[in-house]
Amino acid sequence: MTANLDWPFTVPVLFLSEIDRSITVAVELTANWAPLERRLTPVQCAEFMWMFREDGVEHHKHIVSRRYLLLDQEGRCLAHTAEGLREVPFEQEWRRVTGRSGGNGRYGDENGSADRRETYGREAGRDEDGVETPR
């Protein structure tokens, strides 16, 4: 059985510009370093790029590993899980993102991060303020 078509017939044309492809996202592009600065020294903060804020979560990308460190406005560390974003220990995410241990506090805390900060700085050829020192 053949279909009867009247020739010529017109095929409706749809241009991509006519399709509404807009979506609404809650992404903000005004940098907010405060949550990261509360957690890390200035030298450690310099290892990150602020990328964006989505739903109140700051997304910082590590300059070497290219992995993201997610912090909420209170400085709590978050990670993507099968159930969505969940709070996780900062030290765990620091290790995952940087490949190093530590990262458990800005300057001094009960775990001795001040000593680690000074040791890290000396090993990297920097003084206690993060300024390069001659070797």
Protein Blocks (a to p, Z undefined) as FASTA:
>chain_A
ZZddddddddddddfklpccbdcddddfbdcfklmmmmpcfklmmmpccfbdcehiacdd
dfklopacdddfkopacdddfkbpcdddfklmmmmmnopgejiajkbcfkopmmmmmmmm
mmnopafkopacdZZ
